[in-house]
Amino acid sequence: MGLGNILFGKKKLSGAKLDKLFALSTAHVQMQAELGLRSAGAAAVVFKPLSAGDFMRAEQELDELLGVAAASSGSEVRRRQDSFGFQWIVVRDNDFEDLVTSVHLVSSELSARGFGGQLLAALFAFEGRAAERTEYLVYGFKRGTFWPFVPTGKEQERDNAEEMRLKNELEGELPIEPELERWLGLFDAPLA
């Protein structure tokens, strides 16, 4: 970042790191066999809201993108907005490989259309060993790393012990985010 950018408060957002997203496909076998985690058939890409001018241009592009993603993979793809104004592209597919591929396609298309700096995370839902709750793996686009997210079902509460167990089990299979303070919880994600 140059001196002028520092003085005038401008900074360029770093692009999304998409290359490590496919590591989840290979780790899925271990997750099923050894950890008892099965895909819930849902995932999402979340990105920052756009400025008013960008939003008008992006609105049509996002709708085109959803059509392309659905047509190429057979996945169900739709757009949602959460209570904080973040945009979510929700993907549903019972085939895990197709689910990961569709999330990568959506992320790649957003990045190619100039919105890579807005990409925050991809969220993958899994049915955990405890059938009454969903466990998640989050992929952070800025650093190209994963982290587990296990909400307890209570208001804004996480099962830190289970998250650490999953971290330890998955470290050999996935690039796990080493800085725990970066493990953001994506509560109330609109995956339904």
C-alpha positions, 0 to 999 in steps of 0.5 A: 500500500502506497503513502497516498493510500495511507494518507487518504484512507484507501486500501485495496482489499486482498483477493480471495484464496480459492485454491485450498477449498477443494481440500475439503473433498479429500478430507470428507472421507475421513470426516465420515469414517473417523469423525462421524460427520456426514454432509447435511447437503447445504453450504453457503458463500457469504460476502460483504454488502456492496455500496449502492453503485456496486449493488446495482451493477452486481444485482444482475450479475449475481442473478446470472451467476446463480443461473450458471451455478445451478445449470452447471452442477444441478445444485439448488442455488439461491441468494439470501441476506442476513440480519446484518445485511451480509449477502449469502449464496446458499447451495444445496446438493446431496452429492458432496463433490457437487456441493464443494464444486458449486461453492468453488464455482460461485466463489470463482465467479464472484472473484472474476467479476471483481468481488473477490475482496468482498468474499468472507467465508464459505460455510459447510454444514455437517450432521454431527455425532450428536444428531440433534445439532449441526456442526460446520466447517468454515473456509476463510477466503482471505487466508485460505484456511478452515476452522470448525464451528460448533454452535450449542443451540443456545444464544451465541454459544459455541462448543469450544471443546468439540471445536478443538477436538475437530481441529486436532482430528482434521489438521493433517487433512485440511489447512486449519487456521492456526490463530484461534481468534480468527475462528469467527462464529457464523451464527444464524446463517441462512442455510435453511 
